[in-house]
């Protein structure tokens, strides 16, 4: 006798994918993955993963690079070192190491959850308030958490550069070559140019694309992914304008204080 093929009942909801399947799917099949996340949202696994990777990256940086080198580099890039005597420089360095050491440990733990929470709230604002969808907070938190997983690749790249790169050339502000600022010397270019170059970051645009896809799936595709991407892109534009404004204020403050202008050859 022949066997009779059986199929799942029509309309049956498929079983949710495992965390590892979702993790991989964010990279190679984001639409299908976020559809699964919207059906069965969870956020603890990706959140814990990013906290662990962030702490590992921070602690490795402090151990291999050293806070003293990072603070000295920040002082030199800000231009403050140009006006300091050796004694003042050492005093500022000691104070900076004490404060930045505590702050950096704290940031390593809270950065991922705070960022994900803010993105989830903004996502709810766009989907529910702007477009009238009915996305739950848990779903929004899940979309933001899984979209943020793409930063894991950047953290792994950063760890590799910390272990195998030259500590003298490590830039804590731009640790990986994901934007043009990585290839610029902040002491040789204008602050505005450096801020703009730092903002056009591959991982930032990748995140906005994933958020557009994820929140579109969360609304049942009632709102297009491109529309939601453009909403997050608008936030990015505002942040870019803010960074450029701060860079201009910093430059004018340096000129008013009589600090020497860097020979960048690039107009501010």
Backbone bond lengths (Angstrom), bond angles and torsions (degrees), N, CA, C in turn:
res aa  C-N    CA-C-N  psi(-1)  N-CA   C-N-CA  omega(-1)  CA-C   N-CA-C  phi
1 X - - - 1.462 - - 1.531 109.72 -
2 X 1.280 116.14 141.81 1.461 119.30 178.22 1.512 110.51 -77.67
3 X 1.305 115.07 153.05 1.462 120.29 178.26 1.516 109.81 -84.30
4 X 1.309 115.82 147.07 1.456 121.39 179.62 1.517 108.46 -98.96
5 X 1.317 116.89 121.82 1.472 120.84 -178.81 1.518 109.58 -70.88
6 X 1.313 114.39 137.10 1.465 119.77 177.66 1.512 109.32 -114.18
7 X 1.284 116.91 148.16 1.466 121.84 179.00 1.508 108.84 -131.52
8 X 1.310 114.61 160.72 1.457 119.66 179.84 1.516 109.26 -65.95
9 X 1.308 117.92 143.39 1.461 120.77 178.50 1.522 111.04 -55.49
10 X 1.338 114.47 142.04 1.458 119.37 -179.17 1.526 110.49 -61.40
11 X 1.331 115.78 134.45 1.453 120.60 179.27 1.516 114.22 87.10
12 X 1.336 117.46 -0.55 1.466 119.55 179.79 1.523 109.85 -69.11
13 X 1.318 116.60 134.71 1.461 121.68 -179.76 1.520 109.15 -79.05
14 X 1.346 118.80 124.00 1.460 119.69 179.41 1.519 112.01 -63.77
15 X 1.334 115.16 153.52 1.464 119.99 178.40 1.526 109.59 -64.89
16 X 1.328 118.13 141.87 1.471 120.15 -179.70 1.524 111.48 -64.43
17 X 1.312 115.80 146.64 1.458 121.18 178.68 1.524 110.09 -72.99
18 X 1.329 115.11 158.54 1.461 120.03 176.95 1.527 109.75 -71.41
19 X 1.330 115.38 166.60 1.461 119.51 178.95 1.519 111.24 -60.03
20 X 1.336 117.33 -42.41 1.460 120.26 -177.53 1.525 111.36 -67.21
21 X 1.342 116.72 -35.25 1.463 119.51 176.34 1.524 110.29 -66.50
22 X 1.319 116.49 -39.76 1.462 120.00 177.49 1.530 111.17 -68.07
23 X 1.322 116.23 -40.79 1.466 121.23 178.37 1.523 109.71 -56.01
24 X 1.331 116.36 -50.94 1.464 119.97 179.69 1.522 110.99 -66.61
25 X 1.328 116.61 -38.46 1.452 120.36 -177.10 1.512 114.01 -64.53
26 X 1.323 117.46 -28.95 1.463 120.77 177.10 1.525 110.48 -57.90
27 X 1.335 117.10 -31.30 1.457 121.51 -177.19 1.528 112.57 -86.89
28 X 1.353 118.36 -38.46 1.465 118.40 -172.83 1.526 114.35 -112.86
29 X 1.327 119.24 -17.23 1.469 121.57 179.09 1.523 109.30 -146.53
30 X 1.331 117.82 65.48 1.467 119.58 -173.66 1.522 114.12 -63.65
31 X 1.334 118.09 -36.44 1.458 119.81 -179.04 1.516 112.32 -62.00
32 X 1.324 116.07 -51.45 1.467 121.03 178.79 1.523 111.07 -63.32
33 X 1.322 116.54 -38.98 1.466 120.72 -178.06 1.525 111.58 -66.89
34 X 1.317 117.51 -46.02 1.465 119.64 179.92 1.528 111.87 -70.15
35 X 1.318 117.08 -26.58 1.462 119.37 173.10 1.521 110.18 -63.62
36 X 1.334 115.86 -41.86 1.462 120.92 177.34 1.529 110.75 -66.56
37 X 1.328 116.91 -39.89 1.470 121.08 178.94 1.525 110.64 -64.41
38 X 1.327 117.10 -39.28 1.466 120.54 179.90 1.525 111.19 -65.42
39 X 1.346 116.90 -33.63 1.468 120.11 178.77 1.516 111.39 -71.76
40 X 1.349 115.82 -38.86 1.464 120.37 -176.98 1.532 108.93 -137.84
41 X 1.327 117.03 79.86 1.471 119.86 -173.37 1.523 113.30 -73.71
42 X 1.313 115.16 141.95 1.462 122.27 169.88 1.524 107.37 -150.15
43 X 1.308 117.06 154.02 1.461 119.65 -176.20 1.524 113.69 -136.76
44 X 1.324 118.67 -13.34 1.463 120.07 -174.81 1.526 112.20 -65.16
45 X 1.333 117.47 -45.41 1.469 120.26 -176.75 1.526 111.88 -61.79
46 X 1.344 119.89 -51.37 1.470 118.08 178.26 1.522 113.10 -65.55
47 X 1.328 117.03 -34.18 1.463 120.17 179.43 1.522 110.84 -64.81
48 X 1.329 117.13 -47.05 1.468 120.99 179.48 1.524 110.33 -63.72
49 X 1.335 116.49 -39.84 1.463 120.48 178.86 1.521 111.30 -58.68
50 X 1.328 116.93 -45.53 1.456 120.19 -178.05 1.528 112.04 -71.41
51 X 1.334 117.34 -33.28 1.467 119.60 176.03 1.525 110.07 -64.49
52 X 1.332 116.60 -45.19 1.468 120.86 -179.92 1.527 110.63 -61.63
53 X 1.338 117.18 -45.79 1.464 120.27 -179.83 1.526 111.37 -66.00
54 X 1.320 116.80 -38.21 1.464 120.47 179.37 1.523 111.32 -65.57
55 X 1.329 116.79 -44.25 1.465 120.79 178.41 1.523 110.34 -64.77
56 X 1.336 116.71 -42.52 1.465 120.35 179.22 1.524 110.90 -61.45
57 X 1.328 116.81 -42.44 1.459 120.89 179.27 1.525 111.24 -65.20
58 X 1.328 116.50 -43.97 1.467 120.82 -178.91 1.523 111.76 -64.72
59 X 1.324 116.26 -47.95 1.466 119.79 -177.80 1.524 111.45 -66.78
60 X 1.328 116.89 -36.20 1.461 119.98 177.38 1.521 110.59 -66.18
61 X 1.324 116.88 -40.95 1.463 120.82 177.68 1.526 110.97 -60.96
62 X 1.327 116.94 -44.28 1.465 120.25 -179.66 1.524 111.26 -65.32
63 X 1.339 116.63 -36.92 1.463 120.47 -177.74 1.529 112.14 -75.14
64 X 1.335 117.01 -40.82 1.465 120.61 -173.89 1.533 112.74 -89.89
65 X 1.319 116.81 -38.40 1.469 120.52 -177.56 1.524 110.82 -91.97
66 X 1.329 116.36 -45.93 1.464 121.16 179.59 1.521 111.84 94.81
67 X 1.322 116.25 135.25 1.457 120.63 -178.84 1.517 111.86 -66.08
68 X 1.341 117.97 -33.27 1.467 120.45 -179.67 1.524 110.95 -60.93
69 X 1.333 117.15 -43.22 1.461 120.36 179.73 1.531 110.75 -66.70
70 X 1.325 116.53 -38.50 1.466 120.77 -179.44 1.527 110.83 -66.30
71 X 1.336 116.90 -43.97 1.468 120.74 -179.96 1.526 110.66 -66.64
72 X 1.328 116.98 -42.03 1.468 120.17 178.87 1.530 110.23 -60.54
73 X 1.322 115.99 -42.90 1.463 120.17 179.19 1.529 111.08 -62.71
74 X 1.334 116.62 -40.26 1.466 120.57 179.17 1.525 111.12 -64.94
75 X 1.332 117.27 -40.17 1.464 121.04 178.27 1.525 111.00 -64.37
76 X 1.318 116.47 -40.89 1.461 120.26 179.97 1.521 111.31 -67.50
77 X 1.334 116.58 -40.27 1.463 120.10 -179.69 1.523 112.06 -69.33
78 X 1.328 116.77 -30.96 1.465 119.95 -179.65 1.520 112.31 -76.22
79 X 1.333 117.13 -17.13 1.453 121.02 -178.19 1.517 113.87 90.39
80 X 1.327 118.06 -7.48 1.466 120.64 -178.47 1.525 111.72 -64.91
81 X 1.328 116.36 -32.02 1.462 119.79 -177.50 1.524 112.08 -63.63
82 X 1.343 116.99 -24.48 1.461 120.58 -177.74 1.530 112.18 -66.65
83 X 1.326 116.73 -24.71 1.468 120.88 -176.12 1.526 112.74 -102.78
84 X 1.326 117.47 2.99 1.462 120.89 -173.94 1.519 111.48 -101.80
85 X 1.323 114.47 145.02 1.457 120.23 169.18 1.526 108.01 -78.22
86 X 1.333 118.71 165.28 1.465 119.49 177.95 1.526 113.06 -55.86
87 X 1.348 116.89 -37.47 1.465 119.47 179.43 1.530 111.05 -67.70
88 X 1.334 116.79 -42.61 1.461 120.39 178.44 1.527 111.00 -65.22
89 X 1.320 115.81 -38.09 1.457 120.02 178.90 1.520 110.81 -62.81
90 X 1.329 116.69 -43.26 1.458 120.63 -179.88 1.525 110.82 -66.44
91 X 1.335 116.51 -39.48 1.462 120.36 178.56 1.534 110.72 -64.31
92 X 1.333 116.41 -44.62 1.465 120.32 178.34 1.522 110.78 -64.73
93 X 1.330 115.96 -36.08 1.460 120.43 179.58 1.523 111.04 -66.51
94 X 1.328 116.94 -45.51 1.467 120.63 179.62 1.526 111.44 -62.47
95 X 1.322 115.78 -44.29 1.466 119.78 179.77 1.531 110.89 -65.89
96 X 1.326 115.84 -41.60 1.460 119.94 179.81 1.509 112.63 -64.19
97 X 1.321 117.20 -38.50 1.466 121.01 179.47 1.521 110.51 -64.00
98 X 1.331 116.95 -42.27 1.469 120.10 -179.92 1.529 111.45 -63.65
99 X 1.316 116.00 -48.44 1.469 120.02 -176.36 1.527 110.98 -71.77
100 X 1.330 116.33 -48.23 1.464 120.41 -176.54 1.521 111.64 -66.22
101 X 1.336 117.24 -31.61 1.462 119.48 178.95 1.516 111.72 -60.97
102 X 1.339 115.89 -47.52 1.472 120.38 178.56 1.525 110.46 -65.37
103 X 1.335 116.54 -45.52 1.462 121.46 -177.27 1.528 111.37 -62.69
104 X 1.325 117.28 -40.36 1.461 120.90 -177.18 1.518 111.38 -66.92
105 X 1.332 117.84 -41.56 1.468 120.25 175.56 1.527 110.32 -59.02
106 X 1.324 116.14 -42.79 1.468 121.46 -178.69 1.523 110.90 -64.81
107 X 1.327 116.26 -45.23 1.463 120.89 -178.79 1.524 111.09 -63.20
108 X 1.327 117.12 -38.24 1.456 119.97 179.61 1.513 113.06 -57.43
109 X 1.335 116.61 -30.73 1.468 120.94 -178.40 1.525 111.73 -87.10
110 X 1.326 117.64 -42.80 1.476 120.26 -169.21 1.525 113.95 -96.41
111 X 1.338 118.63 -12.82 1.463 119.82 -174.25 1.523 112.29 -58.72
112 X 1.333 116.90 -51.66 1.468 120.21 -176.61 1.526 112.30 -61.59
113 X 1.349 119.74 -52.11 1.470 118.14 -178.79 1.523 113.79 -63.51
114 X 1.334 118.01 -37.90 1.469 119.99 179.93 1.526 110.43 -66.71
115 X 1.323 116.53 -44.22 1.466 120.20 -179.94 1.523 110.83 -63.28
116 X 1.333 116.65 -45.57 1.464 120.69 -179.48 1.524 110.69 -62.55
117 X 1.322 117.26 -40.50 1.465 120.66 178.65 1.528 111.01 -62.59
118 X 1.325 117.26 -44.20 1.461 120.64 179.47 1.524 111.20 -63.00
119 X 1.337 116.45 -43.47 1.467 120.12 178.96 1.521 110.47 -63.35
120 X 1.337 116.95 -40.64 1.467 120.70 179.24 1.524 111.25 -62.14
121 X 1.317 117.26 -40.26 1.465 120.80 178.79 1.527 111.13 -67.58
122 X 1.332 116.48 -41.10 1.463 120.00 177.39 1.528 110.14 -65.37
123 X 1.348 116.45 -40.07 1.459 120.10 177.54 1.518 112.34 -60.60
124 X 1.327 116.60 -40.19 1.468 120.45 176.35 1.527 110.97 -64.94
125 X 1.317 116.32 -38.61 1.464 120.21 178.51 1.524 110.46 -60.21
126 X 1.325 116.35 -46.06 1.462 120.24 -179.09 1.532 111.63 -66.41
127 X 1.340 116.53 -51.93 1.464 119.84 -172.97 1.521 113.01 -71.21
128 X 1.317 117.08 -45.35 1.467 120.24 -173.55 1.526 113.03 -88.91
129 X 1.328 116.53 -49.77 1.466 119.54 -176.34 1.528 112.09 -75.38
130 X 1.331 117.12 -42.51 1.464 119.98 -176.49 1.528 112.62 -81.19
131 X 1.346 116.58 -41.53 1.466 119.92 -171.31 1.526 113.97 -113.40
132 X 1.316 117.88 1.81 1.452 121.09 173.57 1.511 115.82 70.99
133 X 1.338 117.86 22.43 1.464 120.83 177.00 1.531 109.53 -78.45
134 X 1.327 115.65 176.58 1.466 121.21 -178.88 1.532 110.04 -124.51
135 X 1.313 116.44 53.90 1.464 121.53 -179.73 1.520 109.29 -80.10
136 X 1.328 116.53 130.55 1.463 120.77 179.02 1.530 110.15 -78.96
137 X 1.337 115.26 157.18 1.463 119.77 -179.84 1.530 111.25 -61.59
138 X 1.338 117.18 -40.47 1.462 120.18 179.62 1.521 110.78 -61.59
139 X 1.324 116.93 -40.21 1.463 120.45 178.40 1.519 110.72 -65.50
140 X 1.325 116.60 -42.70 1.460 120.38 178.39 1.522 110.89 -62.43
141 X 1.323 116.78 -40.98 1.461 120.99 178.64 1.524 110.83 -65.14
142 X 1.330 117.13 -37.58 1.462 121.05 178.62 1.525 110.97 -66.72
143 X 1.328 117.15 -43.98 1.465 120.80 178.73 1.525 110.40 -60.70
144 X 1.326 117.03 -47.09 1.464 120.89 179.90 1.528 111.39 -63.05
145 X 1.331 117.21 -39.93 1.467 121.37 -178.02 1.518 111.22 -66.52
146 X 1.326 117.21 -45.68 1.465 119.62 -178.60 1.525 111.70 -72.67
147 X 1.331 117.64 -34.75 1.460 119.38 176.41 1.528 110.37 -63.16
148 X 1.325 116.34 -37.20 1.467 121.03 -178.32 1.527 112.42 -69.78
149 X 1.333 116.82 -14.55 1.463 119.78 179.42 1.523 112.77 -60.79
150 X 1.346 117.33 -23.44 1.467 117.69 179.67 1.529 110.70 -64.08
151 X 1.364 117.57 -19.74 1.459 120.14 175.74 1.523 111.96 -67.38
152 X 1.328 116.64 -17.23 1.464 119.50 177.50 1.522 110.57 -58.46
153 X 1.334 116.74 -37.29 1.458 120.41 178.44 1.523 110.77 -62.87
154 X 1.329 117.09 -42.04 1.456 120.52 177.92 1.516 112.57 -65.32
155 X 1.337 117.06 -38.53 1.464 120.42 178.91 1.525 111.09 -66.25
156 X 1.326 116.53 -39.15 1.468 120.02 177.79 1.527 110.02 -66.03
157 X 1.329 117.13 -41.43 1.467 120.32 175.88 1.523 110.72 -60.85
158 X 1.330 116.47 -41.71 1.455 120.30 178.24 1.515 112.49 -62.26
159 X 1.328 116.60 -41.81 1.464 120.41 177.79 1.523 111.06 -61.57
160 X 1.336 116.36 -40.62 1.463 119.90 179.32 1.526 110.98 -63.27
161 X 1.329 117.10 -41.81 1.464 120.20 179.53 1.524 111.77 -69.06
162 X 1.336 116.83 -33.60 1.465 119.95 177.22 1.523 110.53 -65.54
163 X 1.332 116.73 -42.82 1.463 120.96 -177.21 1.527 112.18 -73.67
164 X 1.334 117.14 -41.14 1.463 120.04 -169.55 1.527 113.73 -111.50
165 X 1.341 117.92 -8.11 1.459 120.31 179.89 1.518 112.30 -88.69
166 X 1.326 115.02 178.44 1.464 121.77 179.07 1.528 108.87 -84.78
167 X 1.336 118.48 118.31 1.472 120.11 -179.30 1.526 113.03 -58.50
168 X 1.334 117.61 -30.37 1.463 120.82 -177.89 1.526 112.09 -67.58
169 X 1.328 116.89 -24.92 1.457 120.67 -177.68 1.525 112.26 -105.64
170 X 1.326 117.24 8.73 1.464 120.21 179.63 1.520 109.60 -77.49
171 X 1.320 116.64 129.68 1.466 122.49 178.77 1.521 108.20 -112.25
172 X 1.328 117.01 110.43 1.462 120.74 -176.53 1.523 112.16 -64.72
173 X 1.341 117.69 -26.52 1.459 120.74 179.14 1.523 111.75 -74.68
174 X 1.322 117.11 -33.38 1.468 121.94 179.00 1.531 106.95 -133.62
175 X 1.335 117.88 78.51 1.463 120.33 -171.36 1.523 115.23 -76.44
176 X 1.345 118.16 -19.83 1.465 121.00 -176.91 1.525 109.73 -130.19
177 X 1.345 117.96 155.86 1.475 120.89 -177.82 1.524 112.68 -80.39
178 X 1.328 116.41 59.27 1.466 120.36 179.73 1.522 112.28 -99.37
179 X 1.326 116.94 -2.47 1.461 120.92 175.16 1.524 109.12 -151.52
180 X 1.333 115.67 169.37 1.463 120.36 -174.17 1.518 112.99 -66.88
181 X 1.333 118.00 -23.47 1.465 120.49 -178.69 1.524 111.83 -62.77
182 X 1.327 116.90 -25.32 1.467 120.69 179.03 1.528 110.72 -59.87
183 X 1.334 116.60 -31.17 1.462 121.24 -175.01 1.529 112.32 -96.65
184 X 1.341 116.64 5.16 1.458 120.83 179.45 1.517 110.37 -108.24
185 X 1.316 115.46 147.99 1.460 121.05 172.82 1.526 107.58 -91.56
186 X 1.334 118.41 114.25 1.473 119.74 -176.99 1.517 113.37 -61.52
187 X 1.328 117.77 -17.64 1.463 120.70 178.30 1.525 112.28 -83.32
188 X 1.340 117.14 -11.24 1.461 120.79 -175.42 1.523 113.83 -113.04
189 X 1.325 117.87 -3.87 1.465 120.62 -179.75 1.524 109.07 -126.27
190 X 1.318 116.05 163.37 1.461 120.01 179.43 1.520 110.05 -68.72
191 X 1.319 115.62 153.60 1.460 120.49 179.46 1.526 111.43 -64.25
192 X 1.331 117.13 -34.07 1.464 120.31 179.54 1.521 110.23 -65.07
193 X 1.323 116.59 -47.96 1.460 120.33 179.00 1.520 110.62 -60.16
194 X 1.321 116.49 -41.72 1.464 120.33 -179.12 1.526 110.82 -65.77
195 X 1.338 117.27 -39.78 1.466 120.92 179.36 1.521 111.02 -65.22
196 X 1.337 116.84 -41.94 1.468 120.48 179.23 1.524 110.31 -66.24
197 X 1.336 116.52 -45.11 1.463 120.23 -179.96 1.520 111.39 -61.76
198 X 1.326 116.86 -36.95 1.465 121.62 -179.76 1.526 111.61 -70.59
199 X 1.327 117.11 -27.35 1.463 120.90 -175.98 1.524 112.54 -78.44
200 X 1.326 117.99 -31.55 1.465 120.71 179.60 1.528 108.73 -80.93
201 X 1.322 114.37 76.10 1.459 122.03 -172.35 1.529 110.33 -106.46
202 X 1.327 116.35 134.22 1.464 121.25 -178.81 1.520 111.06 -57.87
203 X 1.331 117.15 -45.38 1.464 120.24 -176.51 1.529 111.60 -69.03
204 X 1.322 117.45 -30.96 1.465 119.91 177.65 1.524 111.00 -65.79
205 X 1.333 116.80 -45.61 1.465 119.95 179.21 1.527 111.18 -69.56
206 X 1.314 116.63 -35.98 1.464 120.40 176.16 1.526 110.09 -61.29
207 X 1.324 116.22 -43.39 1.466 120.26 178.34 1.525 110.94 -61.25
208 X 1.327 117.59 -44.06 1.463 120.18 -179.55 1.525 111.51 -63.97
209 X 1.326 117.34 -36.69 1.467 120.78 176.84 1.523 110.41 -64.36
210 X 1.333 116.76 -46.04 1.465 120.63 179.23 1.525 111.33 -63.55
211 X 1.319 117.18 -39.27 1.465 120.14 178.00 1.526 110.72 -64.57
212 X 1.327 117.08 -39.49 1.456 120.01 176.95 1.517 111.67 -61.31
213 X 1.339 116.56 -45.27 1.464 120.98 178.26 1.521 110.64 -65.27
214 X 1.333 116.02 -46.76 1.460 120.54 -175.70 1.515 113.32 -62.90
215 X 1.317 116.78 -46.32 1.469 119.22 -178.79 1.523 111.85 -73.21
216 X 1.327 117.34 -26.96 1.463 119.32 173.02 1.526 110.63 -64.09
217 X 1.331 116.57 -43.78 1.466 120.50 177.09 1.526 110.72 -65.82
218 X 1.329 116.98 -35.34 1.469 120.19 179.55 1.526 111.71 -64.41
219 X 1.336 116.81 -28.54 1.468 120.50 177.53 1.521 112.27 -89.55
220 X 1.346 116.87 7.25 1.462 119.33 -175.20 1.511 111.78 69.62
221 X 1.320 116.95 28.58 1.464 125.34 -178.71 1.525 112.79 62.86
222 X 1.316 116.17 21.81 1.469 119.27 174.43 1.525 110.55 -70.78
223 X 1.318 115.80 -26.73 1.463 121.71 174.77 1.523 107.41 -114.82
224 X 1.326 116.82 130.79 1.458 120.54 -176.56 1.531 111.30 -68.47
225 X 1.336 114.21 149.14 1.466 119.79 178.87 1.525 111.01 -61.52
226 X 1.342 117.22 -38.92 1.464 120.44 -179.66 1.523 110.96 -63.14
227 X 1.329 116.66 -39.89 1.467 120.37 179.26 1.522 111.06 -61.68
228 X 1.328 116.12 -44.33 1.463 119.89 -179.36 1.523 111.21 -71.17
229 X 1.328 116.94 -35.34 1.463 119.64 174.34 1.525 110.46 -58.96
230 X 1.333 116.80 -43.90 1.462 120.32 -179.59 1.525 111.55 -65.31
231 X 1.328 117.33 -30.72 1.470 120.15 175.46 1.526 110.44 -63.44
232 X 1.337 116.32 -47.51 1.468 119.73 178.36 1.530 110.82 -68.33
233 X 1.333 116.34 -32.44 1.460 120.01 176.90 1.525 110.39 -63.27
234 X 1.325 116.99 -36.03 1.459 120.73 176.23 1.521 111.91 -61.78
235 X 1.340 116.72 -40.04 1.471 120.38 175.29 1.523 109.95 -61.93
236 X 1.336 116.18 -40.95 1.466 120.64 179.29 1.527 110.68 -62.05
237 X 1.331 117.30 -40.82 1.464 121.03 178.44 1.528 110.53 -60.51
238 X 1.322 116.80 -43.97 1.467 120.51 179.12 1.529 111.21 -62.38
239 X 1.333 116.55 -42.13 1.464 120.10 178.38 1.523 111.14 -65.37
240 X 1.333 116.60 -38.39 1.462 120.47 177.85 1.526 110.72 -62.72
241 X 1.321 116.81 -45.13 1.464 120.16 178.09 1.526 111.13 -61.54
242 X 1.334 116.45 -37.78 1.457 119.97 177.05 1.517 112.41 -64.06
243 X 1.332 116.80 -41.95 1.468 120.28 179.50 1.522 110.81 -66.06
244 X 1.324 116.29 -41.38 1.463 119.70 178.84 1.526 110.24 -64.60
245 X 1.333 116.78 -41.18 1.460 120.20 177.91 1.516 112.43 -61.30
246 X 1.326 116.93 -43.85 1.464 120.34 177.94 1.524 111.26 -64.41
247 X 1.341 116.50 -37.52 1.461 119.96 178.34 1.524 110.73 -64.36
248 X 1.334 117.01 -40.45 1.466 120.40 178.11 1.524 111.55 -65.09
249 X 1.330 116.58 -42.11 1.465 120.28 178.28 1.523 110.83 -62.67
250 X 1.331 116.34 -41.41 1.462 120.25 179.16 1.522 110.62 -63.71
251 X 1.335 116.16 -41.60 1.463 119.91 -179.85 1.525 111.30 -64.15
252 X 1.333 116.36 -44.69 1.462 119.62 179.99 1.525 111.47 -65.26
253 X 1.336 116.33 -36.00 1.457 119.63 177.05 1.514 111.56 -63.57
254 X 1.321 116.81 -38.81 1.466 120.62 178.03 1.530 110.72 -65.12
255 X 1.340 116.36 -40.93 1.463 119.15 -178.76 1.531 111.16 -68.06
256 X 1.326 116.92 -39.99 1.465 120.50 -179.42 1.520 111.79 -67.02
257 X 1.333 116.18 -30.96 1.462 120.16 179.20 1.519 112.41 -84.00
258 X 1.342 115.24 -0.04 1.456 118.68 176.98 1.505 114.19 79.32
259 X 1.332 117.19 17.06 1.463 119.08 178.91 1.519 108.85 -74.55
260 X 1.323 117.09 146.01 1.465 120.03 -177.32 1.516 111.11 -67.12
261 X 1.305 114.33 140.22 1.459 119.98 178.76 1.512 109.90 -79.48
262 X 1.319 116.12 139.91 1.462 120.64 179.29 1.518 109.47 -73.37
263 X 1.303 115.54 141.15 1.457 120.18 -179.36 1.512 109.17 -83.91
264 X 1.325 115.76 82.38 1.456 119.52 -177.14 1.510 111.71 -93.83
265 X 1.350 117.53 -27.98 1.445 119.51 -174.24 1.512 112.09 75.95
266 X 1.322 117.42 2.29 1.457 122.00 -178.58 1.509 107.91 -116.78
267 X 1.325 119.30 122.68 1.465 120.08 -179.77 1.504 111.42 -66.96
268 X 1.331 115.93 146.58 1.459 121.01 178.15 1.527 108.90 -82.58
